Amino acid sequence: MPRRSVHKAPFISFEGGEGAGKTTQADLLRQRLESSNIPVLLVREPGTTQLGEQVRNIIKSRNNVPAADALLFMAARAQLMNDIIVPNLRKGTTVVCDRFSDSTIAYQGYGGSLNLDRLKHANELATNEVVPDLTILLDVPPETGLNRRDVADKSTGETQRRFEELPIRFHRNVRRGYLELAGHEPNRWIRIDGSRDPKEVAQDVWQHASEFFDL
Ligand code: TMP
Protein backbone atom coordinates (compact mmCIF):
# COMPACT_ATOMS: atom_id res chain seq x y z
CA MET A 1 0.00 0.00 0.00
CA PRO A 2 1.66 3.29 -1.00
CA ARG A 3 1.75 5.86 1.77
CA ARG A 4 1.47 9.59 1.26
CA SER A 5 1.76 12.37 3.79
CA VAL A 6 -0.88 15.07 4.02
CA HIS A 7 1.08 16.76 1.25
CA LYS A 8 0.81 16.17 -2.46
CA ALA A 9 4.23 14.56 -2.86
CA PRO A 10 6.45 12.08 -1.00
CA PHE A 11 8.83 13.24 1.70
CA ILE A 12 11.84 10.92 1.98
CA SER A 13 14.69 11.15 4.48
CA PHE A 14 18.04 9.37 4.57
CA GLU A 15 19.57 8.51 7.93
CA GLY A 16 22.66 6.73 9.18
CA GLY A 17 25.93 7.13 11.03
CA GLU A 18 29.15 8.68 9.77
CA GLY A 19 30.29 7.42 6.36
CA ALA A 20 27.07 5.49 5.71
CA GLY A 21 26.77 6.93 2.19
CA LYS A 22 23.66 9.07 2.71
CA THR A 23 24.82 12.02 0.65
CA THR A 24 25.77 9.82 -2.32
CA GLN A 25 22.57 7.78 -2.14
CA ALA A 26 20.30 10.78 -1.66
CA ASP A 27 21.80 12.34 -4.78
CA LEU A 28 21.49 9.11 -6.77
CA LEU A 29 17.82 8.87 -5.78
CA ARG A 30 17.31 12.48 -6.86
CA GLN A 31 18.86 11.70 -10.26
CA ARG A 32 16.72 8.59 -10.66
CA LEU A 33 13.53 10.49 -9.83
CA GLU A 34 14.47 13.29 -12.21
CA SER A 35 15.12 10.86 -15.02
CA SER A 36 11.64 9.42 -14.36
CA ASN A 37 10.25 12.96 -14.81
CA ILE A 38 9.26 13.23 -11.15
CA PRO A 39 9.84 16.75 -9.80
CA VAL A 40 12.27 16.44 -6.90
CA LEU A 41 14.29 18.63 -4.57
CA LEU A 42 17.30 17.47 -2.56
CA VAL A 43 17.98 19.25 0.74
CA ARG A 44 20.36 18.60 3.61
CA GLU A 45 20.35 19.01 7.35
CA PRO A 46 21.74 21.10 8.74
CA GLY A 47 21.90 23.26 5.66
CA THR A 48 20.14 24.44 2.50
CA THR A 49 18.78 27.66 4.10
CA GLN A 50 21.10 30.50 5.13
CA LEU A 51 20.44 29.74 8.80
CA GLY A 52 21.01 26.04 8.20
CA GLU A 53 24.38 26.60 6.53
CA GLN A 54 25.44 28.88 9.39
CA VAL A 55 24.40 26.23 11.92
CA ARG A 56 26.39 23.69 9.93
CA ASN A 57 29.51 25.82 10.27
CA ILE A 58 29.02 26.28 14.00
CA ILE A 59 28.29 22.62 14.58
CA LYS A 60 31.26 21.40 12.58
CA SER A 61 33.81 23.87 13.86
CA ARG A 62 33.41 23.77 17.64
CA ASN A 63 32.42 21.51 20.50
CA ASN A 64 29.10 22.32 22.16
CA VAL A 65 27.17 20.49 24.86
CA PRO A 66 24.58 18.09 23.40
CA ALA A 67 21.64 20.31 24.41
CA ALA A 68 23.14 23.30 22.57
CA ASP A 69 23.74 21.11 19.52
CA ALA A 70 20.19 19.78 19.66
CA LEU A 71 18.69 23.26 19.79
CA LEU A 72 20.87 24.49 16.94
CA PHE A 73 19.78 21.54 14.79
CA MET A 74 16.16 22.22 15.72
CA ALA A 75 16.46 25.89 14.71
CA ALA A 76 17.90 24.91 11.33
CA ARG A 77 15.16 22.29 10.93
CA ALA A 78 12.32 24.71 11.70
CA GLN A 79 13.57 27.15 9.06
CA LEU A 80 14.13 24.46 6.43
CA MET A 81 10.68 23.03 7.08
CA ASN A 82 8.90 26.35 6.81
CA ASP A 83 10.84 27.91 3.94
CA ILE A 84 11.56 24.94 1.71
CA ILE A 85 10.18 21.52 2.61
CA VAL A 86 6.50 22.31 3.20
CA PRO A 87 6.08 24.70 0.23
CA ASN A 88 7.65 22.15 -2.10
CA LEU A 89 5.57 19.23 -0.83
CA ARG A 90 2.47 21.40 -1.20
CA LYS A 91 3.22 22.13 -4.83
CA GLY A 92 3.82 18.46 -5.57
CA THR A 93 7.61 18.29 -5.55
CA THR A 94 9.10 15.18 -3.93
CA VAL A 95 11.56 16.20 -1.21
CA VAL A 96 14.61 14.07 -0.45
CA CYS A 97 16.32 15.10 2.78
CA ASP A 98 19.88 14.11 3.72
CA ARG A 99 19.22 13.70 7.49
CA PHE A 100 16.15 14.93 9.37
CA SER A 101 14.61 14.77 12.88
CA ASP A 102 15.76 11.21 13.55
CA SER A 103 19.40 12.37 13.42
CA THR A 104 18.84 14.40 16.58
CA ILE A 105 17.25 11.47 18.39
CA ALA A 106 20.09 9.17 17.33
CA TYR A 107 23.03 11.56 17.85
CA GLN A 108 22.02 13.84 20.73
CA GLY A 109 19.64 11.32 22.33
CA TYR A 110 21.22 7.88 22.03
CA GLY A 111 24.73 9.28 21.41
CA GLY A 112 24.66 12.32 23.71
CA SER A 113 22.36 10.86 26.39
CA LEU A 114 19.72 13.60 26.21
CA ASN A 115 16.18 12.63 27.22
CA LEU A 116 14.49 11.03 24.19
CA ASP A 117 10.96 12.26 24.99
CA ARG A 118 12.10 15.84 25.36
CA LEU A 119 13.91 15.65 22.05
CA LYS A 120 10.81 14.19 20.40
CA HIS A 121 8.73 17.10 21.68
CA ALA A 122 11.31 19.62 20.47
CA ASN A 123 11.25 17.93 17.08
CA GLU A 124 7.46 18.28 16.98
CA LEU A 125 7.86 21.99 17.61
CA ALA A 126 10.50 22.35 14.88
CA THR A 127 8.59 20.34 12.26
CA ASN A 128 5.01 21.14 13.16
CA GLU A 129 4.69 17.37 13.62
CA VAL A 130 5.44 16.58 9.99
CA VAL A 131 7.40 13.34 9.65
CA PRO A 132 8.88 11.83 6.51
CA ASP A 133 6.68 9.29 4.70
CA LEU A 134 9.70 7.07 4.18
CA THR A 135 13.01 7.01 6.05
CA ILE A 136 15.86 5.04 4.55
CA LEU A 137 18.38 3.89 7.13
CA LEU A 138 21.76 3.17 5.57
CA ASP A 139 23.15 0.86 8.17
CA VAL A 140 26.91 0.33 8.40
CA PRO A 141 29.09 -0.82 11.30
CA PRO A 142 30.61 2.34 12.83
CA GLU A 143 34.17 1.10 12.18
CA THR A 144 33.42 0.77 8.45
CA GLY A 145 31.76 4.17 8.23
CA LEU A 146 34.45 6.00 10.18
CA ASN A 147 37.14 4.38 8.10
CA ARG A 148 35.41 5.47 4.87
CA ARG A 149 35.13 8.96 6.29
CA ASP A 150 38.85 9.08 7.16
CA VAL A 151 39.81 8.05 3.64
CA ALA A 152 37.42 10.58 2.05
CA ASP A 153 38.50 13.45 4.33
CA LYS A 154 42.18 12.76 3.67
CA SER A 155 41.63 12.84 -0.07
CA THR A 156 39.55 16.06 0.01
CA GLY A 157 41.63 17.73 2.74
CA GLU A 158 38.49 18.16 4.91
CA THR A 159 39.54 19.39 8.33
CA GLN A 160 36.16 20.11 9.95
CA ARG A 161 35.69 16.84 11.79
CA ARG A 162 33.51 17.03 14.81
CA PHE A 163 31.35 13.98 15.51
CA GLU A 164 33.85 11.82 13.62
CA GLU A 165 36.37 12.41 16.41
CA LEU A 166 34.09 11.14 19.20
CA PRO A 167 34.86 7.74 20.74
CA ILE A 168 33.61 4.58 19.04
CA ARG A 169 31.18 4.10 21.95
CA PHE A 170 29.28 7.21 20.80
CA HIS A 171 28.94 5.84 17.26
CA ARG A 172 27.81 2.44 18.51
CA ASN A 173 25.08 4.15 20.53
CA VAL A 174 24.02 6.17 17.48
CA ARG A 175 23.70 2.96 15.46
CA ARG A 176 21.77 1.24 18.23
CA GLY A 177 19.47 4.27 18.35
CA TYR A 178 18.76 4.12 14.63
CA LEU A 179 18.02 0.40 14.78
CA GLU A 180 15.63 0.93 17.69
CA LEU A 181 13.86 3.80 15.95
CA ALA A 182 13.50 1.71 12.78
CA GLY A 183 12.16 -1.19 14.87
CA HIS A 184 9.53 1.01 16.53
CA GLU A 185 8.11 2.34 13.26
CA PRO A 186 8.51 -0.41 10.66
CA ASN A 187 5.95 1.23 8.34
CA ARG A 188 8.08 4.34 7.95
CA TRP A 189 11.62 2.94 8.01
CA ILE A 190 13.52 0.74 5.62
CA ARG A 191 16.91 -0.57 6.68
CA ILE A 192 19.41 -1.09 3.89
CA ASP A 193 22.88 -2.57 4.29
CA GLY A 194 25.04 0.42 3.37
CA SER A 195 28.36 -1.39 3.60
CA ARG A 196 28.02 -2.78 0.06
CA ASP A 197 29.00 -1.31 -3.29
CA PRO A 198 27.18 2.05 -3.76
CA LYS A 199 25.59 0.81 -7.02
CA GLU A 200 24.01 -2.16 -5.25
CA VAL A 201 22.82 0.08 -2.44
CA ALA A 202 21.31 2.49 -4.98
CA GLN A 203 19.39 -0.34 -6.63
CA ASP A 204 17.91 -1.36 -3.29
CA VAL A 205 17.02 2.24 -2.48
CA TRP A 206 15.22 2.65 -5.80
CA GLN A 207 13.40 -0.65 -5.48
CA HIS A 208 12.10 0.22 -2.02
CA ALA A 209 11.25 3.85 -2.82
CA SER A 210 9.45 3.04 -6.06
CA GLU A 211 7.44 0.24 -4.43
CA PHE A 212 6.67 2.31 -1.38
CA PHE A 213 5.24 5.19 -3.37
CA ASP A 214 3.98 3.15 -6.30
CA LEU A 215 6.13 5.24 -8.67
P1 TMP B 1 26.83 15.36 7.60
O1 TMP B 1 25.54 15.88 7.06
O2 TMP B 1 27.97 15.67 6.75
O3 TMP B 1 26.73 13.96 8.04
O4 TMP B 1 27.15 16.27 8.89
C1 TMP B 1 26.24 16.58 9.85
C2 TMP B 1 26.79 16.19 11.20
O5 TMP B 1 25.89 16.64 12.21
C3 TMP B 1 26.90 14.68 11.36
O6 TMP B 1 28.07 14.37 12.08
C4 TMP B 1 25.69 14.31 12.19
C5 TMP B 1 25.43 15.57 12.98
N1 TMP B 1 24.00 15.78 13.28
C6 TMP B 1 23.58 15.62 14.59
O7 TMP B 1 24.38 15.29 15.47
N2 TMP B 1 22.26 15.86 14.88
C7 TMP B 1 21.35 16.27 13.94
O8 TMP B 1 20.17 16.48 14.25
C8 TMP B 1 21.83 16.42 12.57
C9 TMP B 1 20.86 16.86 11.51
C10 TMP B 1 23.14 16.17 12.30
Residues whose N, C-alpha, C, O or C-beta is under 5 A from the ligand:
A	BS01	TMP	E45 P46 F73 R99 F100 S103 T104 Y107 F163
